[in-house]
């Protein structure tokens, strides 16, 4: 089962995170300790896991049924992210995609994996009977869609973590659809950079192509070593870097294309509306002119109005396109 985006955006989760961690904006490493390892009442510790029947279950197992359903998306992210960063990215994603938070369920490891087995029993990626390749292939293909949550476009922590790099590589190999999302502030910063033209676009591309799987890290050294051994035994670090870089470049290209296309389409539609409004205005002027005895003055005024209205149409269109670029920056 996956956790609903509605739960992540809820005040219930926010207040639980703050009260358990004692911080206004904890990251998920803070929540790992606060939820599962510390305090008199670790979440899910006394509940039996529906998968292995042992005490201690995943957090998703104790959520209300409305917040746990079949996964619709696999979330690729990092535990170093703060709660506010994740919530901001989720809001932006829901707004842009027109998805319903209550109908969108994530395979989000923090909630879905049984942390009592991973953190306490040490049955993580380093355990002998753990096959990362098989687990990723099974989960990614079962869910069928990946959402990659980048913390920022400029030197993102996302591209410094071996897990997220491996997840992107796996998505490419398995031909899984990937949607990239950003927190609102990072999205606005990205669009400001794109508006700079070629220089800005190259800056974004260079930053997002700074991928080095060999030096990437993980919270658990054993996990890091395990993932890197898989890469070394398969296609190697250089090929993984190339595959992820290709995906990042494709994402940048899509963003630029969508941004420019949106401006052209919106500008054309607003131009058409302004022209229609202008014609109606001119029609009204012409009808008034027919009732007037001052023909020469009226015609002259109408021609002047046409010139002014024509100039106004283009200037307003330019202004509207500028407004749209500002609006689209509200990522």
FIPA-477904 format. One record per residue (C-alpha): residue in one letter; x, y, z; residue number from 1. Coordinates in steps of 0.02 Angstrom, whole numbers, plus 32768, in hexadecimal, padded with zeros to 4 digits. Layout:
BEGIN
KEDREN   residu      X      Y      Z   num
KEDREN        A      X      Y      Z   NUM
...
END
This chain:
BEGIN
KEDREN   residu      X      Y      Z   num
KEDREN        X   8000   8000   8000     1
KEDREN        X   8035   80B3   7FE2     2
KEDREN        X   8020   814E   804D     3
KEDREN        X   7FAA   81D4   800D     4
KEDREN        X   7FEA   827F   7FDD     5
KEDREN        X   7F55   82C1   8040     6
KEDREN        X   7FA2   827A   80E0     7
KEDREN        X   804C   82C7   80BC     8
KEDREN        X   7FF8   8370   80A2     9
KEDREN        X   7F89   835D   813A    10
KEDREN        X   7F98   83C0   81DB    11
KEDREN        X   7F93   8318   8234    12
KEDREN        X   803A   82E4   81E9    13
KEDREN        X   8087   8390   81FE    14
KEDREN        X   8057   839B   82B5    15
KEDREN        X   808F   82E8   82D5    16
KEDREN        X   8139   830F   8287    17
KEDREN        X   8150   83AD   82EC    18
KEDREN        X   8115   8366   8392    19
KEDREN        X   817B   82C6   8385    20
KEDREN        X   821B   8318   8348    21
KEDREN        X   820F   83B8   83AE    22
KEDREN        X   823D   841A   8311    23
KEDREN        X   81D7   8492   82A7    24
KEDREN        X   8218   8447   8205    25
KEDREN        X   826C   839F   8220    26
KEDREN        X   82B9   8338   8195    27
KEDREN        X   8291   8280   8182    28
KEDREN        X   832F   8249   81DB    29
KEDREN        X   82EA   82A7   8271    30
KEDREN        X   8244   824E   825B    31
KEDREN        X   829A   81A5   824C    32
KEDREN        X   82D4   81B8   82FF    33
KEDREN        X   8238   820F   833E    34
KEDREN        X   81BE   8194   82F0    35
KEDREN        X   8214   80EC   8300    36
KEDREN        X   82AC   80F0   8372    37
KEDREN        X   828E   8167   8402    38
KEDREN        X   8207   818D   8481    39
KEDREN        X   818F   811E   84E2    40
KEDREN        X   8118   80FE   8450    41
KEDREN        X   816F   80D9   83A9    42
KEDREN        X   80F1   80D9   831B    43
KEDREN        X   80BC   8029   82EB    44
KEDREN        X   8131   7FD0   8363    45
KEDREN        X   80A6   7F6E   83B8    46
KEDREN        X   8046   7F4A   8318    47
KEDREN        X   8060   7EA7   82BB    48
KEDREN        X   80A5   7EB8   820C    49
KEDREN        X   8027   7E75   818C    50
KEDREN        X   80B7   7E36   8121    51
KEDREN        X   811E   7DCE   819A    52
KEDREN        X   80AA   7DC2   8231    53
KEDREN        X   812D   7E05   82AA    54
KEDREN        X   811C   7E99   8321    55
KEDREN        X   814A   7F3E   82D3    56
KEDREN        X   80FA   7F7B   8232    57
KEDREN        X   8110   8000   81AE    58
KEDREN        X   80C5   80AB   81D3    59
KEDREN        X   804C   809A   8142    60
KEDREN        X   7FFF   8004   819A    61
KEDREN        X   7FC2   806E   822C    62
KEDREN        X   7F78   80FA   81C3    63
KEDREN        X   7EBD   8109   81A7    64
KEDREN        X   7E82   80A4   8113    65
KEDREN        X   7E5A   8142   80B1    66
KEDREN        X   7F14   816D   80B3    67
KEDREN        X   7F57   80C3   807A    68
KEDREN        X   7F2A   8077   7FD4    69
KEDREN        X   7F7E   8029   7F3E    70
KEDREN        X   8012   8091   7F03    71
KEDREN        X   7FF9   8103   7E6F    72
KEDREN        X   80AB   8149   7E6C    73
KEDREN        X   8158   8116   7EA8    74
KEDREN        X   81AB   81AA   7EFF    75
KEDREN        X   8267   81C1   7EE7    76
KEDREN        X   82A8   8237   7F6D    77
KEDREN        X   8323   824C   7FFC    78
KEDREN        X   830B   8242   80B8    79
KEDREN        X   8374   82DF   80D1    80
KEDREN        X   82E0   8344   808E    81
KEDREN        X   827E   83AA   810B    82
KEDREN        X   81C4   8392   8126    83
KEDREN        X   819F   843F   80E0    84
KEDREN        X   8204   841A   8042    85
KEDREN        X   81A5   8379   8020    86
KEDREN        X   80FC   83C8   8043    87
KEDREN        X   8123   845D   7FD2    88
KEDREN        X   8155   83EB   7F42    89
KEDREN        X   80B9   8382   7F5B    90
KEDREN        X   8048   841C   7F55    91
KEDREN        X   809B   845B   7EB6    92
KEDREN        X   808D   83B0   7E65    93
KEDREN        X   7FD5   839F   7E90    94
KEDREN        X   7FAF   844F   7E4F    95
KEDREN        X   800C   8437   7DAC    96
KEDREN        X   7FD4   8386   7D86    97
KEDREN        X   7F1F   83A1   7DBE    98
KEDREN        X   7F2C   8302   7E26    99
KEDREN        X   7EC6   82EA   7EC3   100
KEDREN        X   7F30   82D3   7F61   101
KEDREN        X   7EAE   825B   7FA6   102
KEDREN        X   7EBC   81ED   7F0A   103
KEDREN        X   7F7A   81EE   7EF9   104
KEDREN        X   7FDA   816B   7F5B   105
KEDREN        X   8096   8162   7F65   106
KEDREN        X   8112   80D7   7F7B   107
KEDREN        X   8175   8144   7FF3   108
KEDREN        X   81F5   80DA   804F   109
KEDREN        X   81EA   8137   80F4   110
KEDREN        X   8132   8107   8105   111
KEDREN        X   8128   8066   80A0   112
KEDREN        X   81C3   8005   80D6   113
KEDREN        X   81C4   7FB1   817F   114
KEDREN        X   8245   801B   81DA   115
KEDREN        X   824B   7FA2   826D   116
KEDREN        X   8296   7F1E   81FA   117
KEDREN        X   830A   7F99   81A3   118
KEDREN        X   8343   8006   8234   119
KEDREN        X   8339   7F90   82C8   120
KEDREN        X   834C   7EE3   827C   121
KEDREN        X   83C9   7F22   81FB   122
KEDREN        X   836D   7ECE   816D   123
KEDREN        X   8395   7F58   80F3   124
KEDREN        X   83F0   7F58   804E   125
KEDREN        X   8489   7F09   809B   126
KEDREN        X   8435   7E69   80D7   127
KEDREN        X   846D   7DCA   8082   128
KEDREN        X   83C5   7D9A   803C   129
KEDREN        X   839D   7E48   7FFB   130
KEDREN        X   839B   7E5D   7F3E   131
KEDREN        X   838E   7F16   7F16   132
KEDREN        X   837D   7EFC   7E5B   133
KEDREN        X   82E9   7E86   7E70   134
KEDREN        X   8294   7EF6   7EF1   135
KEDREN        X   82A4   7F91   7E84   136
KEDREN        X   826B   7F37   7DE8   137
KEDREN        X   81D5   7EEE   7E42   138
KEDREN        X   819D   7F91   7E94   139
KEDREN        X   81BF   8005   7E02   140
KEDREN        X   816B   7F95   7D83   141
KEDREN        X   80D9   7F74   7DF5   142
KEDREN        X   80BB   802D   7E16   143
KEDREN        X   80EA   8060   7D65   144
KEDREN        X   8109   8119   7D84   145
KEDREN        X   8193   8174   7DE0   146
KEDREN        X   8190   8222   7E2C   147
KEDREN        X   823E   8269   7E4B   148
KEDREN        X   823E   82EF   7ED0   149
KEDREN        X   82D7   835E   7EBB   150
KEDREN        X   82FE   83D6   7F48   151
KEDREN        X   8346   8456   7ECF   152
KEDREN        X   8389   8464   7E1E   153
KEDREN        X   842D   84B4   7E57   154
KEDREN        X   849F   842F   7EA2   155
KEDREN        X   840E   83C5   7EE1   156
KEDREN        X   842C   834E   7F70   157
KEDREN        X   83C3   82D4   7F0B   158
KEDREN        X   8454   82B5   7E92   159
KEDREN        X   84D0   8298   7F1F   160
KEDREN        X   8472   8202   7F67   161
KEDREN        X   8499   8155   7F25   162
KEDREN        X   83E6   8118   7F3F   163
KEDREN        X   8396   81A0   7ED5   164
KEDREN        X   8419   818F   7E4C   165
KEDREN        X   83FA   80D4   7E49   166
KEDREN        X   833E   80F0   7E44   167
KEDREN        X   8350   8162   7DAC   168
KEDREN        X   83C0   80E3   7D57   169
KEDREN        X   8341   8059   7D7C   170
KEDREN        X   82B4   80C3   7D35   171
KEDREN        X   8315   80DE   7C93   172
KEDREN        X   833F   8025   7C80   173
KEDREN        X   828C   7FEE   7CA7   174
KEDREN        X   8243   8079   7C39   175
KEDREN        X   81DC   80BE   7CC8   176
KEDREN        X   8186   8166   7CB3   177
KEDREN        X   81D9   81EA   7D21   178
KEDREN        X   818D   828F   7D5A   179
KEDREN        X   8203   830D   7DAA   180
KEDREN        X   81BF   8380   7E30   181
KEDREN        X   8209   840F   7E94   182
KEDREN        X   81D7   8474   7F2D   183
KEDREN        X   8186   851A   7F00   184
KEDREN        X   821F   8587   7F27   185
KEDREN        X   8292   8517   7EC2   186
KEDREN        X   8217   8516   7E31   187
KEDREN        X   820F   85D3   7E2F   188
KEDREN        X   82CD   85DC   7E33   189
KEDREN        X   82D8   8562   7DA1   190
KEDREN        X   8262   85C8   7D34   191
KEDREN        X   82C2   8667   7D5B   192
KEDREN        X   835E   8612   7D1D   193
KEDREN        X   8309   85D3   7C7F   194
KEDREN        X   82CE   8684   7C59   195
KEDREN        X   8384   86B8   7C4A   196
KEDREN        X   8389   865C   7BA5   197
KEDREN        X   841A   85F1   7B69   198
KEDREN        X   848B   8620   7BF9   199
KEDREN        X   840B   85F0   7C7B   200
KEDREN        X   83D9   854F   7C23   201
KEDREN        X   848E   8517   7C18   202
KEDREN        X   84A5   853E   7CD0   203
KEDREN        X   8410   84D1   7CFC   204
KEDREN        X   844C   8445   7C8C   205
KEDREN        X   84FB   8449   7CD3   206
KEDREN        X   84BB   8440   7D85   207
KEDREN        X   8442   83B2   7D65   208
KEDREN        X   84C4   834F   7D04   209
KEDREN        X   853E   8351   7D96   210
KEDREN        X   8524   8298   7DBC   211
KEDREN        X   85AA   8228   7E07   212
KEDREN        X   8569   8181   7E44   213
KEDREN        X   8614   814B   7E80   214
KEDREN        X   861F   81D7   7F02   215
KEDREN        X   8566   81D9   7F2F   216
KEDREN        X   853B   81A9   7FE2   217
KEDREN        X   84B3   815A   804B   218
KEDREN        X   8482   816A   8102   219
KEDREN        X   84B0   80B3   811C   220
KEDREN        X   8561   808B   80E3   221
KEDREN        X   8532   7FD5   80C9   222
KEDREN        X   84A5   8009   8054   223
KEDREN        X   851A   807D   7FF5   224
KEDREN        X   8599   7FF3   7FDC   225
KEDREN        X   8513   7F78   7FA8   226
KEDREN        X   84C9   7FEC   7F24   227
KEDREN        X   8574   8017   7EE0   228
KEDREN        X   85A2   7F5F   7ED1   229
KEDREN        X   8505   7F44   7E69   230
KEDREN        X   8537   7FD4   7DF7   231
KEDREN        X   85EA   7F98   7DE7   232
KEDREN        X   85B2   7EE8   7DBA   233
KEDREN        X   8535   7F25   7D38   234
KEDREN        X   855C   7FB6   7CC3   235
KEDREN        X   85D1   801D   7D31   236
KEDREN        X   85CD   80CB   7D7B   237
KEDREN        X   85F1   8128   7CDA   238
KEDREN        X   855D   80DB   7C7F   239
KEDREN        X   84E9   80FC   7D12   240
KEDREN        X   8523   81B2   7D14   241
KEDREN        X   8502   81C1   7C59   242
KEDREN        X   8454   8177   7C67   243
KEDREN        X   8421   81EC   7CF4   244
KEDREN        X   846F   8283   7C9C   245
KEDREN        X   840C   825B   7BFF   246
KEDREN        X   836D   8258   7C67   247
KEDREN        X   8397   82FF   7CB8   248
KEDREN        X   83BB   8350   7C0F   249
KEDREN        X   8317   830E   7BCA   250
KEDREN        X   82BD   8359   7C60   251
KEDREN        X   830E   8404   7C46   252
KEDREN        X   82E2   83FF   7B8D   253
KEDREN        X   822D   83D4   7BB6   254
KEDREN        X   8220   8462   7C34   255
KEDREN        X   8263   84E2   7BB9   256
KEDREN        X   81F1   84A3   7B2F   257
KEDREN        X   8157   84A4   7B9F   258
KEDREN        X   8181   8550   7BE4   259
KEDREN        X   8195   859F   7B37   260
KEDREN        X   8101   8541   7AF0   261
KEDREN        X   8094   857B   7B7F   262
KEDREN        X   80C3   8630   7B60   263
KEDREN        X   80A0   8623   7AA6   264
KEDREN        X   7FF7   85CD   7ABD   265
KEDREN        X   7FBD   8642   7B46   266
KEDREN        X   7FFC   86DB   7AEB   267
KEDREN        X   7F9F   86A6   7A4D   268
KEDREN        X   7EFD   8689   7AAB   269
KEDREN        X   7F06   872F   7B06   270
KEDREN        X   7F33   8786   7A63   271
KEDREN        X   7E98   873C   7A11   272
KEDREN        X   7E2A   8776   7AA2   273
KEDREN        X   7E76   8824   7A9C   274
KEDREN        X   7E5C   882F   79E0   275
KEDREN        X   7DA8   87F8   79F3   276
KEDREN        X   7D8E   887A   7A79   277
KEDREN        X   7DDF   88FC   7A08   278
KEDREN        X   7D6C   88D0   7977   279
KEDREN        X   7CD3   88DF   79E6   280
KEDREN        X   7D10   8988   7A1F   281
KEDREN        X   7D31   89C0   796E   282
KEDREN        X   7C85   8982   7939   283
KEDREN        X   7C36   89EB   79C0   284
KEDREN        X   7C9C   8A81   7988   285
KEDREN        X   7C65   8A66   78D3   286
KEDREN        X   7BAE   8A5B   7905   287
KEDREN        X   7BBF   8AFF   7965   288
KEDREN        X   7C16   8B4D   78D0   289
KEDREN        X   7B81   8B26   785F   290
KEDREN        X   7B12   8B89   78D3   291
KEDREN        X   7B8A   8C1B   78D7   292
KEDREN        X   7B89   8CB0   7860   293
KEDREN        X   7C43   8CCF   7881   294
KEDREN        X   7C7D   8C4A   7808   295
KEDREN        X   7D31   8C83   77EF   296
KEDREN        X   7D53   8C98   78A8   297
KEDREN        X   7D02   8BF1   78D2   298
KEDREN        X   7D63   8B92   784D   299
KEDREN        X   7E04   8BE3   7886   300
KEDREN        X   7DE2   8BB7   793A   301
KEDREN        X   7DB5   8B04   7909   302
KEDREN        X   7E57   8AF1   78A8   303
KEDREN        X   7EB8   8B35   793A   304
KEDREN        X   7E5D   8ABE   79AD   305
KEDREN        X   7E88   8A2E   7938   306
KEDREN        X   7F3F   8A5B   793D   307
KEDREN        X   7F3D   8A6F   79F8   308
KEDREN        X   7EDA   89CF   7A0E   309
KEDREN        X   7F50   8970   799A   310
KEDREN        X   7FE6   89AF   79FC   311
KEDREN        X   7F89   8987   7A9C   312
KEDREN        X   7F65   88D5   7A63   313
KEDREN        X   801D   88AE   7A49   314
KEDREN        X   8057   8907   7AE5   315
KEDREN        X   7FD1   88B1   7B4C   316
KEDREN        X   7FFD   880A   7AFE   317
KEDREN        X   80B3   8824   7B2D   318
KEDREN        X   807C   8855   7BDC   319
KEDREN        X   800C   87BC   7BE6   320
KEDREN        X   809B   874B   7BB2   321
KEDREN        X   8106   879A   7C39   322
KEDREN        X   807A   877E   7CB6   323
KEDREN        X   806C   86CA   7C7E   324
KEDREN        X   8125   86AB   7C96   325
KEDREN        X   8112   86EE   7D47   326
KEDREN        X   8078   8683   7D63   327
KEDREN        X   80CE   85E6   7D22   328
KEDREN        X   815A   8607   7D9D   329
KEDREN        X   80E0   85E0   7E2A   330
KEDREN        X   8118   852B   7E1C   331
END
